Amino acid sequence: MSSRPALPGPAYRRLSVEKRRGQLIATALRLFAHNAPEDVSLDDVARAAGVSRPLVYRYFPGGKQQLYEAALHSAATDLELCFAMPAAGPLSDRLARGLDRYLAFVVEHDEGFAALLKGGSVVETSSTTAIVDGVRRVAAQQVFTHLQAPSPGPRLAMAVRTWITAVEAASLIWLDEDRERPVEDLRDWLVDQLLLQLASTAARDEETARAVLVAAATEEPGGRIDTLILRMRGVFEIFGSAASLGSLDELDSLESSES
């Protein structure tokens, strides 16, 4: 009785050290993108990459933690490039293009992005926190460059850095609670947030006022800034009327008499 020949296993491709390492990082990043880091094992990575677990250890002897940090570095490189673009055209359009890149990353990496920023992962360490903080610093520095203020003072720096934090928070809320809202609407709202934050800071800080004047010179008539001003003018008129009248009831009465 002849024995059946063994079925061939998946073809194993020999790759250079650099290409194999890159393949394992890319595979891990795809898995971390759609699962919390603690839910991804080295066996999962090996299986998805079509290699053995010992081979994964050969390239990442530090195990899952080392592989996670390598994948995180790869993701950080993509994020750091979001706002890196030629300083040409309206500032508001540049911000929108940068946010398009950022939000595309958020959509693609979904659960992994949320796990990364929310923290609490079993693989979160001072090293991973430093990687994430580095992305924030690079993104802020790119915005400062677009504002032609590469070494900003404390108030301008606070305005931009708090906006970076708001972008992260809004992205997480959108992922968790607001997916029906078009991502383009989220992008435009975030652009408006920075423009208004800069305007508010400029009213109190000379350096920010100079940066706003430089940025305003790049804008086009009828563009994003003009549209924002028209929308906000009506809102501030309501604020001013309500403040002078002292109550919303009186404001309602005024609006009724005018209609």
PEZI-V574091 format. One line per field, one symbol per residue. ss: DSSP state (A for helix, B for strand, O for the rest). phi: phi as a letter, one per 40 degrees, with the letter a starting at -180 (. if undefined). psi: psi as a letter, one per 20 degrees, with the letter a starting at -180 (. if undefined). Layout:
ss: ???
phi: ???
psi: ???
//
This chain:
ss: OOOOOOOOOOOOOOOOAAAAAAAAAAAAAAAAAOOOAAAOOAAAAAAAAOOOAAAAAAAOOOOAAAAAAAAAAAAAAAAAOOOOOOOOOOAAAAAAAAAAAAAAAAAAAAAAAAAAAAOOOOOOOAAAAAAAAAAAAAAAAAAAAAOOOOOOOAAAAAAAAAAAAAAAAAAAAAAAAOOOOOAAAAAAAAAAAAAAAAAAAAOOOAAAAAAAAAAAOOOOOOOAAAAAAAAAAAAAAAAAAAAAAOOAAAAAAAAAAAO
phi: .ccccccccccbbcbcdccccccccccccccccbacdccbbccccccccgbccdcccccbccgcccccccccdccccccccdccadcbgddccccccccdcccccdccbfccccccccggccbcbccccccccccccccccccdcccfbcbccccccccccccdccccccccccccbbcccdccccdccccddcdccccccccbaccccccccccccccbdgccccccccccdcccccdccccccgacccccccccccc
psi: pqqpqppqaqppppqrgghgghghghgghgghhjqqhijprhhgggghikrqghhghhhmhjbhgggghghggghhgghhigjorqmqrpghhggghghggghhggghidhhgghghhajqijprhghhhgghhgggggghhghghjlmhmqrhgggggghhgghhggghggggghikhipphhggghghghggghgggghhiipgghgghgggghiiqqpjbgggggggghghghhgggghghhiqhghghgghhhh.
//
